[in-house]
Amino acid sequence: MQIKLVSVIVDDQEKALKFYTEVLGFVKKTEIPLGVHKWVTVVSSQAPHDVELALEANHHPAARAFQKAIFEDEIPILTFFTLNVQKECEELVSKGVVFRVPPTQAEWGTYAVFEDTCGNLVQMHQS
C-alpha cells in the first residue's frame, strides 16, 4: 500500500486554495466542480507526483465540530517537513502568516505551528 491522498477539512475552499498555493507554494493538481463545493487537491511543487492534499469543505456538522475542537485545543491537523524551519518561518511571516509556536527546538527536531487561515493549525518539522 501507498499513501497518495490525504484530506484536510477547510472552512472555505477558495480561501484554502489561495493560501496553500500562493502563500505556502503548493501547486493545484485537481479542481472538479461538485455543485456547491468541489474536489480540489494540491501537491508540493518539489514532488508533484507524490502525495496530494485534498482541501475538503467542512459542510458536514461533524466536520465543523471536529475542526473547531482541534483548533481550540491547539492541535495541529497537518505536519509538513522542511529542511529549514527558521527560514520557512521568516518567509511565511513576511507573507502575513500567524505563528502560534515560533521555531522551537525539541529533542526530536525543530518545529513551528501556524494558522492556515481556513480553521486549522499546521506544524512544520525539521529533523
C-alpha positions in Angstrom: 0.0 0.0 0.0 1.0 3.6 -0.5 -0.3 6.9 0.8 -1.3 9.0 -2.2 -4.0 11.3 -0.9 -4.6 13.0 2.5 -7.6 15.3 3.2 -7.8 18.4 5.4 -11.1 20.0 6.3 -11.2 23.7 5.5 -13.9 26.3 6.2 -13.6 27.9 2.7 -12.2 26.0 -0.3 -11.4 29.1 -2.3 -9.5 30.7 0.6 -7.7 27.5 1.3 -6.7 27.0 -2.3 -5.3 30.6 -2.3 -3.4 30.1 1.0 -2.0 26.7 0.1 -0.8 27.8 -3.4 0.0 31.5 -3.1 1.4 31.5 0.5 2.7 28.0 1.0 3.8 27.5 -2.6 1.9 24.3 -3.3 0.5 23.7 -6.8 -3.1 23.0 -7.7 -3.3 19.5 -9.1 -7.1 18.8 -9.4 -10.2 21.0 -9.4 -13.5 19.4 -10.3 -16.8 21.3 -9.5 -19.3 19.2 -7.5 -22.2 21.5 -7.1 -21.7 24.0 -4.3 -18.3 22.5 -3.4 -15.5 21.0 -5.4 -12.9 18.3 -5.4 -9.6 20.3 -5.2 -6.2 19.0 -4.4 -2.7 20.5 -4.1 0.8 19.0 -4.3 4.2 20.0 -3.4 6.0 21.8 -6.2 9.0 19.8 -5.3 7.2 16.5 -5.6 4.2 17.0 -8.0 3.6 13.2 -8.4 3.8 12.4 -4.7 1.1 12.7 -2.1 -1.9 15.0 -2.8 -3.6 17.1 -0.2 -7.4 17.4 -0.7 -9.0 20.6 0.6 -12.3 19.3 1.9 -15.2 21.6 2.6 -16.4 21.3 6.2 -20.0 21.4 5.2 -20.9 18.4 7.4 -21.8 19.4 11.0 -19.5 16.7 12.4 -16.6 18.0 10.3 -17.2 21.6 11.6 -17.4 20.4 15.2 -14.2 18.3 14.8 -12.3 21.1 13.1 -13.4 23.7 15.8 -12.4 21.4 18.7 -9.0 20.5 17.3 -8.2 24.2 16.6 -9.4 25.3 20.0 -7.3 22.7 21.7 -4.3 23.9 19.7 -3.7 20.6 18.0 -2.1 20.8 14.5 -4.0 18.8 11.9 -1.1 18.5 9.5 2.6 18.3 9.6 4.8 19.5 6.7 8.5 18.7 6.6 11.2 21.3 5.7 15.0 21.4 5.6 15.0 24.8 7.5 12.1 25.7 9.8 13.6 29.1 10.7 14.0 30.2 7.1 10.5 28.9 6.2 9.0 30.8 9.2 10.7 34.0 8.2 9.3 33.7 4.7 5.8 32.9 5.9 5.8 35.7 8.5 6.7 38.2 5.7 3.6 37.0 3.9 1.4 37.6 6.9 1.2 34.1 8.3 0.4 33.9 12.0 2.5 31.6 14.1 1.2 30.1 17.3 4.5 28.5 18.1 7.7 30.1 16.8 10.6 27.8 15.7 11.2 25.7 18.8 14.0 23.1 19.4 12.8 19.8 20.8 14.7 16.5 21.4 13.1 15.1 18.2 13.8 18.2 16.0 12.8 21.8 15.3 9.2 22.7 14.8 6.8 25.6 14.5 3.0 25.9 14.3 1.0 28.3 12.2 -2.6 29.1 11.3 -3.7 28.2 7.7 -6.5 30.9 7.7 -9.0 28.1 7.0 -9.7 26.9 10.5 -6.6 24.7 11.1 -3.2 24.7 12.8 -0.3 23.3 10.8 3.0 22.2 12.1 6.3 22.4 10.3 9.1 20.0 11.3 12.8 19.8 10.6 14.7 16.7 11.9 
